[in-house]
Amino acid sequence: MKILTFDTSLDKTYVTFSEDKNIIADEIIENHNEKYHSAFLIPVIAQILKSNSISMKDIDVIGTNIGPGSFTGIRACVTVARVIAQQLNIPLVGVSSLEILSHINDTDELTTVVLDARKQQYYTAQYNNGKELKAPSLTNADDVLNFDFKNGRVIADEASSTFLKSAGIASEIYTEMNADLGRILSQIVCNKIQDCNKDDFLWGKLKPLYLQAPPVTISAKAKTASV
């Protein structure tokens, strides 16, 4: 199977093309121009396909990060993934940010993932050997500290790591670990599509995993009009 996966919900833009578990192309784009990561998604996909003489019709499976993470990034991933999968009539596999990050830990230890959701709330989940023990959820600060952190590893972002450190809990900051999250996503998608019925991955079933409502802003023009 030829699998195209991409992620603009986390710290960088990740786009990977593989044949089963064999990675053919792997691009990681860092944002240095204060643009949304999603601005790079379509050009990078086109570049990978062209460089490897691959047409869209050659793709068998699409995989993408469904969040939580950047709201703009999630919308970009899900929209592009759904459009491609619908047009090609191929399976579409969604994977949460927390599951992707949990695979940074390649040991048999319990993995707890904690990401900052702002306003003293955190996205949390727990995994062991790739199996979900606690599903991704929005958790308040007090409940986060009730997790069992004695055994296993904690993967966090910088803000969550600072919070955990203040409570005496050690964690690893994923942005400092230089893990290739694109490759991780590709491997997860490959495993999921092999282990499940492809009807489980119809494009119309894919939903973004926001866990909390997207922020709503009112433009200055709209505020003026309402006065």
VMD Tcl script that draws the C-alpha trace (Angstrom):
set ca {
  {0.00 0.00 0.00}
  {1.14 3.51 -0.81}
  {0.41 5.75 2.16}
  {0.48 9.56 2.31}
  {0.42 11.08 5.80}
  {0.68 14.65 7.03}
  {0.48 16.72 10.18}
  {0.28 20.48 10.72}
  {-1.18 20.34 14.24}
  {2.02 20.16 16.27}
  {5.35 22.02 16.21}
  {6.21 21.57 12.51}
  {4.76 20.47 9.21}
  {5.34 16.75 8.64}
  {4.60 15.05 5.31}
  {5.55 11.43 4.67}
  {5.04 9.05 1.77}
  {5.59 5.34 2.27}
  {4.97 1.96 0.70}
  {3.69 -0.06 3.61}
  {6.35 0.57 6.32}
  {9.07 1.53 3.86}
  {9.49 5.31 3.98}
  {10.01 6.71 0.47}
  {9.86 10.44 1.22}
  {9.89 12.31 4.50}
  {9.71 16.10 4.76}
  {9.84 18.20 7.92}
  {9.19 21.91 7.49}
  {9.97 24.38 10.28}
  {8.15 27.69 10.39}
  {10.56 30.63 10.36}
  {8.32 33.24 8.72}
  {5.49 33.43 11.26}
  {3.11 31.70 8.85}
  {0.73 28.95 9.84}
  {2.28 25.52 9.29}
  {-0.72 24.67 7.15}
  {0.45 27.18 4.52}
  {3.20 24.72 3.57}
  {1.06 21.59 3.38}
  {-0.17 21.54 -0.23}
  {3.16 22.68 -1.77}
  {5.09 20.03 0.19}
  {2.67 17.26 -0.83}
  {2.96 18.34 -4.49}
  {6.75 18.43 -4.25}
  {6.97 14.94 -2.76}
  {4.70 13.43 -5.39}
  {6.54 15.13 -8.25}
  {10.02 14.26 -6.95}
  {9.10 10.59 -6.69}
  {7.10 10.41 -9.96}
  {3.94 9.60 -8.03}
  {0.47 10.64 -9.13}
  {-2.44 11.18 -6.78}
  {-4.10 8.08 -8.22}
  {-1.18 5.97 -6.93}
  {-2.11 6.71 -3.31}
  {-3.95 3.92 -1.47}
  {-4.36 5.41 2.02}
  {-4.37 8.88 3.59}
  {-3.41 9.45 7.22}
  {-3.50 12.63 9.26}
  {-3.26 14.11 12.73}
  {-6.76 15.04 13.94}
  {-5.63 16.96 17.03}
  {-5.68 18.27 19.63}
  {-3.27 21.04 18.73}
  {-3.31 24.18 16.62}
  {-6.93 24.81 15.61}
  {-5.81 26.16 12.24}
  {-3.50 23.18 11.79}
  {-6.22 20.69 12.65}
  {-8.66 22.27 10.21}
  {-6.04 22.21 7.46}
  {-5.12 18.56 8.05}
  {-8.67 17.30 8.26}
  {-9.95 19.33 5.30}
  {-7.11 18.37 2.95}
  {-7.25 14.72 4.06}
  {-11.02 14.48 3.56}
  {-10.90 16.10 0.12}
  {-8.14 13.80 -1.15}
  {-9.69 10.65 0.32}
  {-13.12 11.54 -1.07}
  {-11.82 12.28 -4.56}
  {-9.74 9.09 -4.68}
  {-12.29 6.98 -2.76}
  {-9.59 5.60 -0.45}
  {-9.38 4.96 3.31}
  {-8.65 7.88 5.61}
  {-7.01 7.20 8.98}
  {-7.08 9.82 11.74}
  {-4.61 9.70 14.65}
  {-4.58 11.96 17.70}
  {-1.61 14.15 18.56}
  {-1.35 12.40 21.92}
  {-1.09 8.95 20.36}
  {1.58 10.19 17.95}
  {3.64 11.68 20.79}
  {3.25 8.56 22.92}
  {5.26 6.60 20.36}
  {8.33 8.70 21.11}
  {8.62 6.25 23.98}
  {9.64 2.99 22.27}
  {10.02 1.06 25.52}
  {7.52 -1.09 27.43}
  {7.02 1.66 30.00}
  {3.74 3.44 30.59}
  {3.55 6.69 28.62}
  {1.63 9.72 29.85}
  {1.22 12.61 27.39}
  {0.39 16.09 28.69}
  {-0.11 19.11 26.42}
  {-1.03 22.65 27.40}
  {-4.63 23.60 26.54}
  {-4.35 27.01 28.26}
  {-6.45 28.45 31.09}
  {-4.96 25.87 33.50}
  {-6.25 22.98 31.45}
  {-4.32 20.20 29.75}
  {-4.83 17.58 27.06}
  {-3.93 14.22 28.56}
  {-3.80 10.54 27.62}
  {-1.99 7.38 28.66}
  {-0.66 4.50 26.57}
  {1.27 1.30 27.05}
  {2.93 -0.52 24.15}
  {0.74 1.42 21.74}
  {-2.47 0.48 23.57}
  {-4.66 3.32 24.77}
  {-5.24 3.15 28.53}
  {-6.76 6.61 29.03}
  {-8.34 8.26 26.02}
  {-7.40 11.83 25.07}
  {-9.31 14.26 27.27}
  {-9.35 17.83 28.51}
  {-8.15 17.76 32.11}
  {-7.89 20.48 34.74}
  {-4.64 21.10 36.60}
  {-5.67 19.37 39.84}
  {-6.78 16.19 38.05}
  {-3.55 16.06 36.04}
  {-1.59 15.86 39.30}
  {-3.68 12.84 40.35}
  {-2.22 10.76 37.51}
  {0.18 7.98 38.50}
  {3.55 9.34 37.37}
  {5.71 7.00 39.46}
  {6.22 4.47 36.67}
  {6.86 5.22 33.03}
  {7.70 8.33 31.03}
  {5.93 11.64 30.62}
  {5.96 13.39 27.24}
  {4.93 17.05 27.35}
  {5.24 20.40 25.64}
  {7.25 23.20 27.23}
  {4.38 24.85 29.11}
  {3.09 21.55 30.50}
  {6.61 20.50 31.48}
  {7.02 23.71 33.48}
  {3.72 23.06 35.27}
  {4.64 19.46 36.05}
  {8.11 20.46 37.25}
  {6.55 22.87 39.75}
  {4.79 19.84 41.26}
  {8.00 17.77 41.32}
  {7.09 15.66 38.27}
  {9.77 15.06 35.65}
  {8.84 15.11 31.98}
  {10.45 15.19 28.55}
  {9.70 18.10 26.21}
  {8.88 16.65 22.81}
  {10.04 19.73 20.89}
  {13.52 19.25 22.31}
  {13.73 15.56 21.40}
  {13.87 15.98 17.60}
  {11.65 12.95 17.06}
  {10.47 12.49 13.48}
  {6.74 12.65 14.18}
  {5.98 12.22 10.49}
  {7.58 8.79 10.44}
  {5.78 7.89 13.65}
  {2.43 8.91 12.16}
  {3.15 6.90 9.01}
  {3.92 3.76 11.03}
  {0.77 4.15 13.15}
  {-1.41 4.57 10.05}
  {0.17 1.54 8.40}
  {-0.52 -0.59 11.48}
  {-4.10 0.62 11.86}
  {-5.06 0.02 8.23}
  {-3.61 -3.49 8.30}
  {-5.37 -4.46 11.52}
  {-8.84 -3.11 10.74}
  {-11.61 -3.25 8.18}
  {-11.10 -0.49 5.62}
  {-14.77 0.44 5.98}
  {-13.82 1.75 9.42}
  {-11.83 4.48 7.67}
  {-14.33 6.04 5.28}
  {-13.53 9.71 4.69}
  {-16.93 10.84 5.92}
  {-16.27 9.36 9.36}
  {-13.20 11.48 10.07}
  {-13.81 14.20 12.65}
  {-11.33 16.66 14.19}
  {-10.48 16.00 17.83}
  {-10.82 19.48 19.28}
  {-11.71 18.48 22.90}
  {-12.60 22.12 23.51}
  {-14.36 24.73 21.43}
  {-12.18 26.69 18.99}
  {-11.52 30.29 20.09}
  {-13.90 32.82 18.61}
  {-12.68 36.31 17.79}
  {-14.73 39.29 16.69}
  {-13.24 41.61 14.11}
  {-12.94 45.34 14.78}
  {-15.37 45.96 11.89}
  {-17.99 43.69 13.46}
  {-17.56 45.34 16.85}
  {-18.06 48.78 15.30}
  {-21.17 47.63 13.44}
  {-22.73 46.31 16.64}
  {-22.35 49.61 18.51}
}
mol new
graphics top color blue
foreach p $ca { graphics top sphere $p radius 0.5 }
foreach p [lrange $ca 0 end-1] q [lrange $ca 1 end] { graphics top cylinder $p $q radius 0.2 }
display resetview
